[in-house]
Amino acid sequence: MLTGEEYLVELSRPKKIIITTHHKPDGDALGSSLGLYYWLKKKGHDVHVILSSDFPTFLDWMPGREELLFYTQDPSYCQGLFDTADIIFCLDYSALSRTNILEPVIRDAKAPKWMIDHHLEPEDFAQVCYWDSNAAATAQLVFKFIAEVFEDKAAIDEKIATCLYTGIMTDTGSFRFKSTTSEVHHIIAALLEAGARNWEIHEQIYNSSTENRLKFLGYSLLNCLEVIPEYHTALFSLSKEDLAKFNVTTGDTEGLVNYALSIKGIRLAGLFVDRTELIKLSLRSIGDIPCNEICKKHFNGGGHLNAAGGNSTEELSEVVNRFKSILPEYKAYLT
């Protein structure tokens, strides 16, 4: 890791900078990327945020939304930016595979990669790492990067504060996860002082569902929820027909797994979704139940102790049955 002075030297004069994040970005991915984008622009850099995919519609209001570039929409232009970049920031991912179609583009780019992230077991692809797996969100690390490494807290204005607040709020489950430390609350206080309007951000994120999404949630709760009481586990299993029936779009399944975890006595929850090309799964847990270990060992994924994800090329029913078959391995944690 560079020292503070070395960071300052590297960014002391205008650079061509690209900010990237993971495929299907969530609130932390987008919030940390746009927060860093606005700060680097303030410092006089030529900055672009390039995404590999769309993102949930409940994030469409965020400051800087109109500045985002999508690689699939203009690959030749975006490729040119990668070819001429001086620095590529890699935010909220610790493995290049999480960027999907951007993986070979980033891997082959000549510019040094600067990773800011909080996920476990980072891949050795970055020349510069500002990494802490104990951080609640990448947006928390972006705040510290600006306020502590560069001692530039005064530069955090309303736009930057709004983006970083969104990232921290969403990745801490509105500040209810164990990762919400006193340091997180101090950072949130600083973001509020800088102009973040917490009530408006919460309204945009949590009270912007479409009628169709609410009907989909109701359908999922009634028809797709399974409880396995002997292992204090619950799961949702969604077929591609279920998704088509409600015309499910990016973000419509966001938070669904938490409904399973909210059942009294449930300690492990899963969401299994047939995305046609892959079965995508998300796991959530309480206590010491290792979602990251389960996803890494069995579902080509990883993440945090209490929140992780993975995928499989098997049929939906096969993936669900395999998940059920490994529950006895974790009986000591679950019961």
TIMARVO-165047 format. One line per 4 residues: number of its first residue (from 1); their letters; for each residue z, y, x of C-alpha. Coordinates in nm, 4 decimals, always signed. Last residue first. Example, Ala and Ser with C-alpha at 12.3 -4.5 7.8 and 13.67 -1.06 7.14 Angstrom:
2 = SA = +0.7140:-0.1060:+1.3670; +0.7800:-0.4500:+1.2300
This chain:
335 = TLYA = +1.5848:-2.5310:-2.9100; +1.2873:-2.3539:-2.7548; +1.3829:-2.3280:-2.3894; +1.5045:-2.6863:-2.3470
331 = KYEP = +1.2180:-2.8073:-2.5659; +0.9627:-2.6564:-2.3292; +0.7789:-2.9757:-2.2346; +0.8151:-3.0889:-2.5978
327 = LISK = +0.5922:-2.7914:-2.6958; +0.2996:-2.9270:-2.4936; +0.1493:-3.1300:-2.7785; +0.1567:-2.8353:-3.0187
323 = FRNV = -0.0597:-2.6295:-2.7839; -0.2990:-2.9209:-2.7457; -0.3219:-2.9487:-3.1246; -0.4048:-2.5784:-3.1545
319 = VESL = -0.6723:-2.6056:-2.8860; -0.8240:-2.9149:-3.0470; -0.8302:-2.7537:-3.3915; -1.0119:-2.4491:-3.2535
315 = EETS = -1.2760:-2.6544:-3.0726; -1.2604:-2.6523:-2.6947; -1.3953:-2.3722:-2.4734; -1.0465:-2.2341:-2.4137
311 = NGGA = -0.8788:-1.8971:-2.3729; -0.5630:-1.7296:-2.2510; -0.2976:-1.4734:-2.3281; +0.0519:-1.3674:-2.2338
307 = ANLH = +0.3579:-1.1892:-2.3676; +0.7217:-1.2835:-2.3083; +0.7052:-1.3799:-1.9405; +0.4032:-1.1640:-1.8672
303 = GGGN = +0.0367:-1.2452:-1.8342; -0.1615:-1.5611:-1.7753; -0.4824:-1.7344:-1.8668; -0.6923:-2.0465:-1.8271
299 = FHKK = -0.5223:-2.2152:-2.1267; -0.2932:-2.4966:-2.0077; -0.1125:-2.4091:-1.6879; -0.1696:-2.0322:-1.6901
295 = CIEN = -0.1124:-1.9850:-2.0614; +0.2072:-2.1902:-2.0664; +0.3374:-2.0232:-1.7496; +0.2709:-1.6738:-1.8839
291 = CPID = +0.4395:-1.7498:-2.2166; +0.7550:-1.8501:-2.0307; +1.0394:-1.8869:-2.2859; +1.3250:-1.6968:-2.1197
287 = GISR = +1.4388:-1.4896:-2.4161; +1.1865:-1.4080:-2.6863; +0.8267:-1.5160:-2.7096; +0.4698:-1.4016:-2.7653
283 = LSLK = +0.1495:-1.5981:-2.7100; -0.2085:-1.4821:-2.7542; -0.5067:-1.7124:-2.7817; -0.8819:-1.6756:-2.7648
279 = ILET = -1.1040:-1.9700:-2.8525; -1.4333:-1.9018:-2.6836; -1.8014:-1.8403:-2.7630; -1.7405:-1.8390:-3.1380
275 = RDVF = -1.4408:-1.5997:-3.1287; -1.2198:-1.8657:-3.2863; -0.8748:-1.7096:-3.2881; -0.5431:-1.8731:-3.2009
271 = LGAL = -0.2307:-1.6569:-3.2368; +0.0955:-1.8026:-3.1096; +0.4638:-1.7442:-3.1581; +0.7700:-1.8686:-2.9683
267 = RIGK = +1.1372:-1.8055:-3.0524; +1.1358:-1.8304:-3.4323; +1.4848:-1.8312:-3.5872; +1.4129:-1.5639:-3.8464
263 = ISLA = +1.0402:-1.4994:-3.8743; +0.9430:-1.1888:-3.6742; +0.7621:-1.3974:-3.4103; +0.4983:-1.4985:-3.6655
259 = YNVL = +0.4478:-1.1360:-3.7662; +0.4221:-1.0486:-3.3963; +0.1122:-1.2672:-3.3642; -0.0703:-1.0336:-3.6024
255 = GETD = -0.0158:-0.7336:-3.3746; -0.3853:-0.6751:-3.3116; -0.6014:-0.9073:-3.5232; -0.8039:-0.6146:-3.6623
251 = GTTV = -0.8403:-0.4623:-3.3153; -1.2093:-0.5349:-3.2669; -1.3699:-0.6067:-3.6025; -1.3026:-0.8598:-3.8786
247 = NFKA = -1.5742:-0.8737:-4.1448; -1.3203:-1.0129:-4.3902; -1.4968:-1.3415:-4.4660; -1.6521:-1.3420:-4.1188
243 = LDEK = -1.3149:-1.3610:-3.9478; -1.1952:-1.6452:-4.1695; -1.5252:-1.8278:-4.1117; -1.4772:-1.7881:-3.7363
239 = SLSF = -1.1508:-1.9753:-3.7799; -0.8055:-1.8219:-3.7490; -0.4997:-2.0273:-3.6531; -0.1699:-1.8394:-3.6759
235 = LATH = +0.1389:-1.9835:-3.5129; +0.5105:-2.0407:-3.5477; +0.7632:-2.1991:-3.3122; +1.1344:-2.2772:-3.3403
231 = YEPI = +1.0570:-2.6212:-3.1945; +1.1867:-2.8296:-3.4855; +1.0774:-2.5535:-3.7232; +0.7028:-2.5742:-3.6578
227 = VELC = +0.5758:-2.2943:-3.8821; +0.2082:-2.2563:-3.9690; +0.0433:-1.9324:-4.0777; -0.3263:-1.9334:-4.1727
223 = NLLS = -0.3326:-1.9205:-4.5533; -0.0745:-1.6749:-4.6853; -0.0050:-1.4684:-4.3745; -0.3720:-1.4686:-4.2760
219 = YGLF = -0.4874:-1.3647:-4.6243; -0.2375:-1.0789:-4.6307; -0.3497:-0.9635:-4.2871; -0.7143:-0.9805:-4.3948
215 = KLRN = -0.6356:-0.7780:-4.7081; -0.4673:-0.5185:-4.4889; -0.7704:-0.5131:-4.2597; -1.0091:-0.4610:-4.5510
211 = ETSS = -0.8083:-0.1684:-4.6869; -0.8444:-0.0060:-4.3475; -0.5461:+0.0384:-4.1228; -0.4611:+0.3846:-3.9883
207 = NYIQ = -0.0847:+0.3964:-4.0212; +0.0259:+0.2235:-3.7001; -0.1718:+0.3857:-3.4220; -0.2575:+0.7279:-3.5661
203 = EHIE = +0.0826:+0.7733:-3.7311; +0.2681:+0.6661:-3.4170; +0.0673:+0.9183:-3.2131; +0.1363:+1.1950:-3.4655
199 = WNRA = +0.5105:+1.1273:-3.4659; +0.5266:+1.1190:-3.0859; +0.3577:+1.4519:-3.0307; +0.3020:+1.4531:-2.6544
195 = GAEL = +0.3435:+1.8102:-2.5280; +0.4786:+1.8001:-2.1722; +0.8376:+1.7846:-2.3018; +0.7437:+1.4744:-2.4969
191 = LAAI = +0.5966:+1.3234:-2.1809; +0.9152:+1.4007:-1.9865; +1.1267:+1.2354:-2.2560; +0.8983:+0.9318:-2.2430
187 = IHHV = +0.9516:+0.9128:-1.8666; +1.3291:+0.9233:-1.9138; +1.3029:+0.6536:-2.1821; +1.1019:+0.4310:-1.9484
183 = ESTT = +1.3579:+0.4804:-1.6715; +1.6325:+0.3723:-1.9139; +1.4464:+0.0459:-1.9514; +1.2021:-0.0691:-2.2178
179 = SKFR = +1.0933:-0.3995:-2.0580; +1.3183:-0.5860:-2.3019; +1.0796:-0.4972:-2.5828; +1.1683:-0.2500:-2.8610
175 = FSGT = +1.0097:+0.0667:-2.7248; +0.7315:+0.0911:-2.9851; +0.6147:-0.2595:-2.8956; +0.6603:-0.1837:-2.5260
171 = DTMI = +0.2885:-0.1993:-2.4442; +0.1978:+0.0234:-2.7398; +0.4502:+0.2966:-2.6633; +0.3773:+0.3023:-2.2905
167 = GTYL = +0.0021:+0.3415:-2.3318; +0.0245:+0.5911:-2.6163; +0.2744:+0.8027:-2.4220; +0.0350:+0.8021:-2.1251
163 = CTAI = -0.2568:+0.9288:-2.3346; -0.0538:+1.1941:-2.5150; +0.1051:+1.3143:-2.1908; -0.2346:+1.3516:-2.0242
159 = KEDI = -0.3666:+1.5536:-2.3174; -0.0524:+1.7675:-2.3507; -0.0311:+1.8548:-1.9819; +0.0895:+1.6603:-1.6809
155 = AAKD = +0.0101:+1.8949:-1.3922; +0.3778:+1.9913:-1.3544; +0.4557:+1.6317:-1.2574; +0.2541:+1.6768:-0.9388
151 = EFVE = +0.4803:+1.5167:-0.6782; +0.1750:+1.3200:-0.5639; +0.3561:+0.9869:-0.5241; +0.6306:+1.0809:-0.7697
147 = AIFK = +0.4806:+1.2648:-1.0682; +0.1176:+1.1495:-1.0519; +0.1655:+0.7904:-0.9393; +0.4865:+0.7726:-1.1431
143 = FVLQ = +0.2968:+0.8664:-1.4612; +0.0196:+0.6218:-1.3710; +0.2866:+0.3547:-1.3237; +0.4256:+0.4130:-1.6729
139 = ATAA = +0.0696:+0.4028:-1.8102; +0.0386:+0.0582:-1.6505; +0.3133:-0.0532:-1.8840; +0.6705:-0.1826:-1.8858
135 = ANSD = +0.6955:-0.1808:-1.5080; +0.8689:-0.4847:-1.3580; +0.5386:-0.6272:-1.2335; +0.4974:-0.3269:-1.0052
131 = WYCV = +0.1651:-0.2415:-0.8442; +0.0112:+0.0574:-0.6704; -0.2403:-0.1433:-0.4718; -0.5091:-0.0145:-0.2357
127 = QAFD = -0.7869:-0.2287:-0.0871; -0.8137:-0.4275:-0.4076; -0.9507:-0.7821:-0.4499; -0.6504:-1.0015:-0.3701
123 = EPEL = -0.5814:-1.1236:-0.7232; -0.2545:-0.9996:-0.8659; +0.0148:-1.2572:-0.9496; +0.1921:-1.0860:-1.2398
119 = HHDI = +0.0645:-0.7882:-1.4368; +0.1920:-0.4343:-1.3785; -0.1190:-0.2490:-1.2611; -0.2696:+0.0345:-1.0612
115 = MWKP = -0.5453:-0.1065:-0.8389; -0.7491:+0.1113:-0.6050; -1.0819:-0.0500:-0.5158; -1.2730:+0.0785:-0.2145
111 = AKAD = -1.6378:+0.1707:-0.2808; -1.9014:-0.0809:-0.1719; -1.9467:-0.2296:-0.5188; -2.0056:-0.6057:-0.5211
107 = RIVP = -1.6739:-0.6980:-0.6849; -1.6944:-0.4105:-0.9325; -2.0425:-0.5038:-1.0542; -1.9710:-0.8769:-1.0393
103 = ELIN = -1.6650:-0.8361:-1.2659; -1.8111:-0.5717:-1.4981; -1.9415:-0.8318:-1.7447; -1.5868:-0.9526:-1.8172
99 = TRSL = -1.3298:-0.7054:-1.6804; -1.0549:-0.9679:-1.6971; -1.2383:-1.1728:-1.4333; -1.1467:-0.9028:-1.1818
95 = ASYD = -0.7849:-1.0159:-1.1793; -0.4771:-0.7897:-1.1819; -0.5694:-0.5768:-1.4813; -0.4198:-0.2593:-1.6250
91 = LCFI = -0.6238:-0.0105:-1.4209; -0.8792:-0.0688:-1.1469; -0.9685:+0.2658:-0.9894; -1.3019:+0.2656:-0.8074
87 = IDAT = -1.3265:+0.5145:-0.5199; -1.6206:+0.6833:-0.3429; -1.8741:+0.5959:-0.6126; -2.2498:+0.6058:-0.5415
83 = DFLG = -2.3428:+0.2494:-0.6388; -2.0899:+0.2404:-0.9224; -2.2389:+0.5558:-1.0740; -2.5887:+0.4117:-1.0412
79 = QCYS = -2.4748:+0.0961:-1.2187; -2.3502:+0.3111:-1.5067; -2.6900:+0.4776:-1.5407; -2.8757:+0.1450:-1.5235
75 = PDQT = -2.6330:-0.0287:-1.7607; -2.6612:+0.2252:-2.0437; -2.5144:+0.0815:-2.3654; -2.3699:-0.2341:-2.2108
71 = YFLL = -2.1772:-0.0359:-1.9483; -1.9977:+0.1734:-2.2062; -1.9093:+0.5260:-2.0940; -1.6060:+0.7123:-2.2242
67 = EERG = -1.6139:+1.0937:-2.2399; -1.6102:+1.1159:-2.6208; -1.2776:+0.9327:-2.6365; -1.1254:+1.1871:-2.3995
63 = PMWD = -0.8198:+1.2558:-2.6152; -0.7485:+0.9529:-2.8352; -0.8714:+0.9375:-3.1953; -1.0632:+0.6106:-3.1558
59 = LFTP = -0.7496:+0.4155:-3.0689; -0.7016:+0.2754:-3.4222; -1.0654:+0.1642:-3.4038; -0.9760:-0.1080:-3.1560
55 = FDSS = -1.1891:-0.1145:-2.8388; -1.5561:-0.1559:-2.7478; -1.6691:-0.3375:-2.4377; -1.7194:-0.3311:-2.0599
51 = LIVH = -1.5753:+0.0168:-2.0150; -1.6611:+0.2921:-1.7661; -1.4325:+0.5936:-1.7230; -1.6082:+0.8595:-1.5161
47 = VDHG = -1.4677:+1.1141:-1.2713; -1.6126:+1.3848:-1.0446; -1.2936:+1.5113:-0.8776; -1.1558:+1.8648:-0.8934
43 = KKKL = -0.7820:+1.7922:-0.9100; -0.7786:+1.8663:-1.2827; -1.0481:+1.6028:-1.3294; -0.8185:+1.3544:-1.1521
39 = WYYL = -0.5409:+1.4354:-1.4017; -0.7684:+1.3995:-1.7037; -0.9029:+1.0624:-1.5891; -0.5566:+0.9307:-1.5007
35 = GLSS = -0.4434:+0.9882:-1.8595; -0.7706:+0.8461:-1.9901; -0.7309:+0.5225:-1.7949; -0.3572:+0.4854:-1.8641
31 = GLAD = -0.4087:+0.5360:-2.2370; -0.7129:+0.3095:-2.2600; -0.5540:+0.0116:-2.0852; -0.2127:+0.0765:-2.2393
27 = GDPK = -0.3475:+0.1058:-2.5928; -0.5671:-0.2025:-2.5682; -0.8971:-0.2495:-2.3867; -1.1419:-0.5184:-2.5034
23 = HHTT = -1.2362:-0.6109:-2.1449; -0.9992:-0.4784:-1.8782; -0.9972:-0.1356:-1.7163; -1.2246:+0.0758:-1.4992
19 = IIIK = -1.1974:+0.4279:-1.3598; -1.4857:+0.5533:-1.1450; -1.4434:+0.8284:-0.8878; -1.6844:+1.0500:-0.6974
15 = KPRS = -1.4581:+1.2449:-0.4667; -1.3488:+1.6072:-0.4320; -1.1102:+1.6736:-0.1418; -0.7411:+1.5897:-0.0982
11 = LEVL = -0.7715:+1.2532:-0.2713; -0.7696:+1.0346:+0.0396; -0.5330:+1.2691:+0.2258; -0.2816:+1.2736:-0.0591
7 = YEEG = -0.2835:+0.8958:-0.0880; -0.2214:+0.8761:+0.2872; +0.0743:+1.1125:+0.2554; +0.2308:+0.9030:-0.0203
3 = TLM = +0.2014:+0.5891:+0.1886; -0.0818:+0.3471:+0.1253; +0.0000:+0.0000:+0.0000
